[in-house]
Amino acid sequence: RKAINDAADLLNNVTAARARAYGYTFGDVRTTFTGHELCSGDAWLHSVDWLNIGNSYHPKAAGQSGGYLP
């Protein structure tokens, strides 16, 4: 789990830096998603889906509305 979290942090930090470099604002939702991780029992993300890999780790409806919308 630590390795996955560290990789996610790195990805967020790199994405935020690149967004800033081009004048954009990166919306960091890590704190908003706290308590809604994959194994939390109230996950806002889809886990890995081998039949629809593009859906893996993307937000569910609750994650989209609770994590991204104002």
N, C-alpha and C positions, 0 to 999 in steps of 0.2 A: 504494500500500500504506500509506503514512504517513497519508493521509486516512482510510482505513478503520480503521486502528489507533486514530487519534485519536478517531474517532466511537465506536468500541467503548469506549474509555477513558471518554469523556464519558457514554455510556449507563450504564456500570458505576458511575461516580461518582454520577450522579443517582439511580440505583436504590438504591445503598447509603445515600445521604442520606435518601431517602424511607422506606426500611426503618427506619433509625434513628429517624426522626421518629415512627414509629408503634410503636416498641419492639421491632422485629424485628432479627435479625442477617442481614446479607447475606453469603453465601458467595462470595467472590471466587475464581474458579477460573483466572484468567489464568496464574498461574505453573504450575499443574498441567497446563494445556494447552500450555505451551511445548514446542516440538519436535513438536507434533502439529497444526500449523496446516494450512490448506487445501492449500497447495502443498508440504508438507513430505515427501510420499512416505509418511507414516504419519498421515494426517489422521484426527482423531477427530470431525470435523464433516462433514456433507454440504455439498457446494458447491451453487450455485444449481441448482434443478431446475424448469425451466419447465413441466413436465407435472404436477408436484406441488409448487407453490410453498411450501406450508405445511411441507414437509420441508426446505427450504433453510436452511442454517446451523444446523440442529439437530444434536445429537450422534448419532453412530453408536453401535452397541452398545459398542464399545471406549471411546468417549468417555464414555458413560454410566457404565460400570463403572470405568474408570480415572480419570475426572475428577470424578465426583460421589459415588460410593459410598466409604465408609471402607475 
